[in-house]
Amino acid sequence: MAEASTDLTATAPLRRRLGLVQATALNMIDMVGIGPFVTLPLVMGFMGPNFLLGWLAGAVLALIDGLIWSELGAAYPEAGGSYRFLKLAYGEQKWGRLMSFLYVWQTLVQAPLVVASGAIGFAQYFGYLVPLNETWQPKLVSGVVVLLLMALLYRRIDDIGRLGVLLWVGVLGLMGWLIFGGLTHSTYPVAWLPAGGVGALLSWKDGQLTGLLLSAALGQAAVKTIYSYLGYYNVCHLGGEIQNPQQVIPRSIFLSILGIMALYLLLNWSVGTVIPWQEASQSKFIVSSFVEKLYGATAAKAATALVLWVAFASLFAVLLGYSRIPYAAAADGEFLPVFAKTHPTKHFPHVSLLILGGVGFVFSLLFRLGEVISAILAMRILVQFVGQAVGLVLLRRRRGTAGLPFKMPLYPLPVVVAVVVWLWVFGSIKDGALLYEDASTRIFVPFQVAALLMMALGSIVFLLWSRRLGRWPFQK
């Protein structure tokens, strides 16, 4: 540990080179990815003609949670994002060490899972252009995608900022084309509110509050739409590389959420006006089918290529942001020292990038897309989102609000709403990890249970690590 802290070349400080445009671009390409193109049919299947409500629910949660990220990110703009926030909130010498360690512990699994989910989705859409009939062929595509990502990210942060803006242009181009197609070829009506209007959202039945806002269908749909909104906080992971972070971080968070919300709602409306939701909910290549119906097979292939561009751009931003989390923990002396190493000339955490990318490569060969989406959310919610919301309250009580560059309006209401909704989403996850299956027996572990087991295992590893270092709760 001491050797890592005295090697000035290995732990060279990160450089603040990213402005508002680059930060917003990296957030937005992280958010879009393959998510809306693979979850759009799923949400229609859950919500039927009210599918737009699922995307509105995801946007509202993102905006509320964005207030928490903005306040923390502007006040503590350092590499690692949630790692640093949790450690400060719960006490740097005691419980904050455990909470931040659990977050990094989960990141070693969830970050590669996120990378794998995007790579697997990439391979799924690639199958529209080139038939992938053999079992190994999609795995080859997804694996090559991860390796190419690692190669592109192995460079200086200012070069990455420019490359991120270029990829962002592709994201906006694809979404604009799809929305324009719907606006100019709309055939079927799509309602923004359910039949019965506002009264159908919340109603009383047998003495209980019911309605679409509390339905199991919306809960299932919200799990998928929230996955598609995740990434608005990517700028916080890069806090140590953001120029004027007190202003840039909150602005980039809300610009990206509002921009993506508008794009998602218009995209879903456009698809629903051209392809009936009953048909769209069964499509494996919904974007390709949408464009093929409007402009023909050649245009559909071009649109599919743009989907692949967007998916790759998102993975680029995801792996970039997550590689800074183990680096921040290791540089802080709270994780394996090897993760603290930075490239001697390019000044980025290259070891962290290579390890997370390498695990993501393995995961891309092993898992299926549908299961990964639910697993990612289940593992994130308790420690990162709920833990961070509660941590903000603790920080305000301990340090006050006088020095905060950004203060959320209506405090503490956004925190309470965020915690309640995140727990509702956590309970709405229905998938699990299949352990055994035969003709008469099917045994699986719900992802909520798997998340709790990961936390328990991480706590054990933390205690063993702390005992080795002689730190809390084993300090003499």
N, C-alpha and C positions, 0 to 999 in steps of 0.2 A: 504493500500500500504506500509506504513511504517513498519507494522508488518511483511509483507512478506520479506522486505529487511533486517530486523534484525534477522530473524530466520535462523541462520547459518546452522542448520541441514537441513532445508527445501530447502535451495538454495546452497547446497554444490557444489563446482566446479566439472565439468566433468573431467574425467581422460583420458590422451592421451595413448591409449593402442593398436591402430590399425595401422599396418604397410602397406607396399605397397601391399603385397599379399592379406591381408584381405580387404583393400580398393578396390582393383581391383575386387576381388570376389564379394563384395557387390554391386558394380556398375553393373557388368555383369549380376548377377542374377536379379537385378532390371530391367535391360533392356530387358532381354529375356521374362520371364514370359509367360503368355498365348498369348501375342500379336501376334508373328509371326505365330502361329498355327491357330488363328481365322481370321487374316487379310490376310493371303496368298491367299485364294480363292477370297477374295474381290478385291485385287490388280489385280489378273489375269482377273477378270471380267471387271475392268476398262481399263486395258492396253492391253488385248489380248496377242499376242505373244511377245509384248515388256514389259512384266511384270518386267523384271530385271531392267529396267530403273527407275521404281518407287522406288525400293530399293536403287539404286545408288543415287537418288535424296535425299532420307531421310538421307543417310550416309553423303553426302556432306554438308547438312545443319547442321548435328550433329557435324561434324568436324569444320566448321566455328564457330558455336556457342560455341563449346568446347574451342576455343581460348579465348573467353570472360570469360567463367567460370574459366578457368585455371589462367588467370591473376588476376581476383578478388579473387579466392579461395586461391591462394598462398600468396597474399598480406594481406588478412584479414581472416585467418583460425579460424573462430569462429562458435559456434553452431548457426544454423538457416539459413545459406547460404544466399539466396536472401533477407531475412528479413534484415540482417546486411548490405549487399551490397547496397540495395536501400536507407536505412537510411543514410549511409555515403555519397552516391553519391548526394542526393538531399538536404542534410543539416540536421543534427541531431536534430535541434531545430525547423525547419519549415517544408518545403515541404517533407523532408525525413521522417518525422513522418507520414505524410499522405500516402506516397507511401508504406512504410513498413507496415503500419496498413492495407492498402488495400490487400497487399500480404497475411498477416496472416488471414485477414477476408476471403479471397477466399480459403485459405488453410483449414479452418474449413469445407468447403464444398467439395473442389476438392480432398483433401486427402482421405476422406471417399469414394468419388466417384471412385477414383483409386483403393482403396481396394475392393470396391463392384464390379468393372468391372472384376478384377482378380478372385474374388470368384464366380461370375456368370459364367465366362468362365470355371472355374474349374468344376462347376456343369454341364455345357454343355458337356464337354469331359467325365465326370464321367458317363454320360448317355450311353456311348458306352459300359461300363463295366456292369452297372446295369441299366436296363430300368427304366426311371423316367416318368411314364405315367400320374401321377396325378399332378395337378398344384402346389400343396404344396411341392412335393418331391424335385424338384430342389432348391426351396427356403430353405428347411431344410438343404440340403448339403452346400449351400453357407453360410448360417448362422453359421453352425458348423465350417466351415473353418475359419471364422473370429474369432470366440471364441478360437479356438486352436492356432491361431497366437498370440493372446494377451497373452495366457498362456506361450508360448515359449519365447516371448520377455520380459517377466517379470523376468529379470535376469541381471547380471552384464555384462558390455560391452565386457570384455575380453572373457567371455564365448560365447557371441554372435559372436565375431570374428571367433572363432574356428568353431562354428556351421555354419556360413556363408560359410566358405571354404568347409565344408562337402557338403552343398547344391550345391555349385558351381561345385563340381565334378560330381554331377548328371546332371547338365546342360550340361557340356562338353561331358559327356558320351552319352546322348541322341542325341545331335547334331552330334557327330562323327558317331554314328550308322546310322543315317538317311543319312548323306552325303556319307558314305561308300556304303550304299545300292544303291544310285543313280549312283555312280562311277562304280560299278560292274554290274549294270543291265540297263544301259542307252539304250533306244530304239528310242526315238523321238528327233529330233534336237531342240536345244534351242539357239537362236541367242542372243549374247551380245549386238549387235547394231541392230537397226530397218532396215527393207528393204530400200535400198537407202543409207545406211551408214550414215556418219556424216552429210551429206547434209540434211537428213530428220529431224535432230534435230532442225535446224534453217533454214528457207527458206523464200523467199519473195513471196507474193501473193497479187495482186491488190494494190501494193504500201505499204503493211504492212508486218512486220516481223511475220512469223508464224512458225509452226513446232511442233514436239512433246514436246519440252521443254516449250512451252507456251500454251499447249493444256489444255482444261478443264479436260480431262481424267487424265492427269498427276497430275493436282491439286487435284483431288479427291483421286487418289492413294497415293499422298504424305501425305495427311491427315492421312491415315491408316498406312503408313510405318513409319512416324515420331513418331506416337504413340508407335510403336514397338521399336524405338530407345531411347525414353525418359528414363532417369535414369542414363545417363553418368555423371551427376552432383550430384548424391546422396552423394558422398564423401564430397561435400561442405556443405551439411546439417549437416554432422558429423565432421565439421572442428575442433571443440573443443576437439575431441577425436582421432585425427590423429597424429601419431608420425612424426616428421620432415616434417610438412605440406607444407613448401615452395617447396620441391621437390616431395613429395609423391602425392600431389593433382594433379598437372598437368600430371605427369606420369600415374597415375591411370586413369585419364579421357581419355587420348589418347590411352592407352593400351586397355581400355574397348571398345572404339568406333571402333578402327581398328579390334580388335578381333571379335566383334559382327558383323561388316560389312562383314568380310570374312565368318563367319558362316551363315549369312542370305543369302548372294549371292549363296554360295555353296548349302545351303538347298533348295532354290528356284530352282536353276538349276537342282538339283537332282530330285526333285519332278516333274519338267517339262519334264525331259527326260524319266520318267517312266509312268506318267499319262498325257495325252494331256491336255493343258491348258483349252480347252473347257469343258472337264469332271471335271478337278480339281476345276474349278471356281464354280461348283455346289455342291461341297462336304461339308458336315457339320463337318465331322471328317477327314480332309484331311490327317493328319499324320497316323491315324489308317488305313485309306483306302490304303495309300501308303505302309505301312509295310505289311498289309494283302495281297496285290497283290504280294509282293516279297517273303514273308516267311510264309504266312498262318495266320489263325485266332488266334492261340495261341500267336505267336509273336506280332500280332497287339494288343492284350490285354496287353502284357508286355510294348509295346511302349506307349500305352495310359496311363499306370501307370506312366511311366517316364515323360510324358507330365504333368500329375498331380503333380509330384514331382517338376518339373520346375516351374509350375504356383505357387505352394505353396512357393517355394524358393523366387520367385520374390516378392510376397506379404510380405514375411518376411522382405526383404530389404526395401520395400516401406514404410511400417508402422514404421519401425525403424527410417528411415530418417525423415519422416514427423513429428513424435512425438517430434522432437527437435525444430521445428519451433515455435509453440506457447510457448514452454518453453523459448526459447531465447527472445521472445518479452516480456513475463511476467517478466522474470528475469531482463529485461532492464527497467521495470516500464511502459511499453507501452501497456500492455494487462492485462486481468484479473489475479490477483495475484495467484489464485489457480493453474494456469498452470506452475508456477515457482517451485513448490514443487518437490523435488527429494527424492527418497526412502532413508530412513535413513541408511540402511546397504548395499544396492545394488548399490546406487549412479547412478540412471538414472531417467529421468522425468516420473514417473509412472502415475501421474494424467493426463498429456497430452496424454500418450499412451492409457489410459483407455477411455478417452473421445472420441478421434478420432476413436479408435477401436469400441467403442459403437455405434457411428453414422454410421460407415461403416457397422456394423451389420444390422442396420435398413435399410440402403440404399440397402444392398444386398437382402433384402426381397421385395423391392418395384420396382426396375428398371430393364430395359432390356439392354443387352450388346451393341447393335449397337448404340443406342442413347447416351450411357454414353461415348463412345470413342470420339465422336465429341464434346460433352459438355465439357469434360476435356480439350481438346485443345483450344476451344474457350475461356474458362475462364483463361487459363494460358498466352496466347500470349501477350496481351496488357500490363499488369502490369509486369509480370515476365520477359518474353523474350525481348520484345521491350523496356520496361522501363529500364531493366538492361543494355542493349546494349548502350542506350543513357546515362545512368548513368556512365558507364565506361569512356565515353568521358568527362563528367563533372569532374570526379575524376582526370583524367590525367591533365586537365587544372588547377585544383585547387591545386593539390599536386605534380604535376610533375611525372617523371618516374625514377628518380635516385635511389629510394629505392625499386623498384619493383623486386621481386625475379624471376618473369616470365613476359616477354614482348612479346606480339603477334607480329609476323612478318607482314610486309606490312601494318601496321596501317596507316590510318583508314579504309582501304578497307574491311577487314573482318567485321567490325562493320556495314558499309553501306550495304554490301551484306546481312548480317544477318537480318537487319531491313526490307529490301525490301522483302526478301523471306518469313519472318515470316508474314508480312502483306499480301503477296500473298496467303499463306496458310490460313490465317484468312478469307480472302474473298472467298476461295474455299470450305469452309464448307457449305454443302447443307442441313444438318439435322436441326431439330428444336424440341421444346417441344410441344407435342400435348395437346391442351387445351380443345378442343371439337370436336366431330365427330358424324355425323348421316348419314342417307342415301344420303343427298344432300349437306351437309355442313361439311367442315373440316377446323378448325382454329388451327394454330400452331404459335409459336413464334420462329423465327430463333435463333440459339444458339448465334450468334453474338449480337443480341439484348438482349438476356438474360444475356450475359456477361456484356454489358454496364449497364443494370439495376442493376446487382450485384455490380458493381463499384459505381453506384449512391447511392444505399442503404448503402454500406460500408462507403461512404463519409459522409452520414448523421449520421451514428452511430459514426464515428470518431469525428465529430463536437460535438455531444452530450457528448461523453467521454471526449474530451478535455475541454469542458466548465465545466464539473464536476470537473476536475482536476485543472482548472485554467491555462491551458497551451495554447500555440499557437494554434489558433489565438485569444485566449481569455485571454491571460495573462495580468495582470494589470501593 
